[in-house]
Amino acid sequence: MSTTRSITGREPVKDVGAKRVQTAKGAESSQATKAASTTATAETAPTRIAESVQTAAKLMDVAEQELKRADEEKLEELKNAIKDGRFKVNPDKLAARLVADAFDDLY
C-alpha cells in the first residue's frame, strides 16, 4: 500500500492502524500518569492539612501568650500608677460606665 493519501481523503489502513496503536499506548501511559498523580495528591493532601492545622495551633498559642504578656504588662503599669498616685479616677466617667454596664446586663 502507498503511504500517500487517496483522492477520497482517507488515510491508508496501515497508517490508521499504526496511529490507533500509538494513541492507545499513549492513552495507557497517560492514564497511568494520572492515576499516579491522583494517588500522590491523595496521599499528600491529608499531610498538608495536618501540617496546616499544626501551624495554626502554634500560631494561636503564640498569640495567646502574647496577649497574656500584654495584659500582665498593662496590669503592672496600673498597679504602679496607683501606688505612685498617678492614677486619677474621673467620677463622672466612672458613674456613666457603671450605669451603661447595668443597662447592658438587662438586655
Legacy VTK file of the C-alpha trace (Angstrom):
# vtk DataFile Version 3.0
C-alpha trace
ASCII
DATASET POLYDATA
POINTS 107 float
0.000 0.000 0.000
1.010 3.515 -0.581
1.516 5.983 2.254
0.124 8.839 0.208
-3.481 9.932 0.572
-6.019 8.794 -1.944
-8.467 11.048 -3.706
-11.163 10.209 -1.103
-9.076 11.857 1.615
-8.882 8.716 3.704
-5.593 7.525 5.077
-4.378 4.059 4.175
-5.394 1.394 6.686
-1.788 0.687 7.618
-1.209 4.270 8.770
-4.555 4.430 10.583
-3.791 1.252 12.494
-0.373 2.497 13.463
-1.871 5.715 14.772
-4.521 3.820 16.704
-1.933 1.619 18.363
0.205 4.611 19.138
-2.790 6.503 20.553
-3.807 3.541 22.696
-0.295 3.271 24.136
-0.256 6.997 24.802
-3.645 6.792 26.497
-2.482 3.949 28.748
0.613 5.825 29.853
-1.467 8.983 30.253
-3.945 7.116 32.443
-1.115 5.625 34.487
0.387 9.082 34.955
-2.984 10.498 36.010
-3.527 7.622 38.455
-0.062 8.107 39.953
-0.535 11.854 40.344
-4.007 11.340 41.847
-2.577 8.855 44.333
0.269 11.214 45.192
-2.172 14.089 45.640
-4.468 11.940 47.774
-1.550 10.948 49.987
-0.140 14.451 50.372
-3.447 16.293 50.874
-4.052 14.913 54.412
-0.420 15.586 55.257
-0.729 19.186 54.098
-3.944 19.632 56.065
-2.356 18.173 59.200
0.649 20.471 58.832
-1.646 23.443 58.316
-3.643 22.597 61.437
-0.457 22.209 63.476
0.848 25.539 62.224
-2.450 27.262 63.048
-2.431 25.758 66.550
1.120 27.003 67.139
0.215 30.487 65.936
-2.818 30.549 68.238
-0.646 29.526 71.204
1.870 32.276 70.426
-0.922 34.855 70.090
-2.479 33.743 73.369
0.855 34.028 75.178
1.444 37.477 73.654
-1.979 38.701 74.813
-1.376 37.326 78.288
2.006 39.073 78.437
0.468 42.355 77.236
-2.306 42.091 79.837
0.237 41.440 82.582
2.290 44.452 81.494
-0.752 46.715 81.477
-1.855 45.434 84.875
1.607 46.062 86.263
1.565 49.629 84.864
-1.810 50.275 86.518
-0.579 48.909 89.853
2.476 51.164 89.723
0.343 54.194 88.758
-1.986 53.581 91.719
0.973 53.153 94.103
2.623 56.328 92.855
-0.610 58.307 92.914
-0.549 58.935 89.155
-3.812 57.094 88.526
-6.718 59.511 88.712
-10.352 58.425 88.748
-12.868 60.607 86.924
-16.078 60.147 88.989
-18.406 61.265 86.153
-16.855 58.856 83.694
-16.937 56.042 86.271
-20.633 56.649 87.009
-21.509 56.692 83.302
-19.754 53.361 82.764
-21.456 51.790 85.782
-24.877 52.845 84.500
-24.087 51.688 80.959
-22.874 48.308 82.226
-26.007 47.904 84.352
-28.274 48.591 81.361
-26.251 46.263 79.125
-26.847 43.425 81.596
-30.652 43.985 81.379
-30.774 43.437 77.631
LINES 1 108
107 0 1 2 3 4 5 6 7 8 9 10 11 12 13 14 15 16 17 18 19 20 21 22 23 24 25 26 27 28 29 30 31 32 33 34 35 36 37 38 39 40 41 42 43 44 45 46 47 48 49 50 51 52 53 54 55 56 57 58 59 60 61 62 63 64 65 66 67 68 69 70 71 72 73 74 75 76 77 78 79 80 81 82 83 84 85 86 87 88 89 90 91 92 93 94 95 96 97 98 99 100 101 102 103 104 105 106
